[in-house]
Amino acid sequence: MPYRLLPDVALADIAFEAESSTTAGLFESSGRAITDIMVDRKTLVPRVKRKVELEAGDIDRLLYDFLTEIIILKDVDSLLFKIFSVKTDGNHLSAELKGERINRVHHKLRNDVKAVTMHMFGVRRTGKKWAATVVLDI
């Protein structure tokens, strides 16, 4: 299970928990989760590529910044992504995102995510898995 929604965390928010055996996989699962909250990913076609390069002081901030970048690309460039290819090295992230411009006729839009919140936000290592809890303002 790369991610699962967490119901009843807050009334105006949607929460999810993502997990993977690697940090790169955790970022990819989180990217898929935030996109599934915004749109039915099955309706997206990977026509457009975007590269994302980020640095942060720790993995928590790196994930926060990565998810925020996905929201910014949605708001500024009207892009939603289906495929997330992420590489992480310590506090650096390099990603290639593939998706397409929002088409209100073709895409099954769900929620307009406005921001990642710090409420309950965190990345943790449990045994051999990485996990993250994320609450999104909608």
Sequence and secondary structure as in RCSB ss.txt:
>XXXX:A:sequence
MPYRLLPDVALADIAFEAESSTTAGLFESSGRAITDIMVDRKTLVPRVKRKVELEAGDIDRLLYDFLTEIIILKD
VDSLLFKIFSVKTDGNHLSAELKGERINRVHHKLRNDVKAVTMHMFGVRRTGKKWAATVVLDI
>XXXX:A:secstr
  EEEETTS SSEEEEEEEESSHHHHHHHHHHHHHHHHB GGG    EEEEEEEE SSHHHHHHHHHHHHHHHHH
HH EEEEEEEEEEETTEEEEEEEEEE  TTTS B     EE  TT EEEEETTEEEEEEEEE 
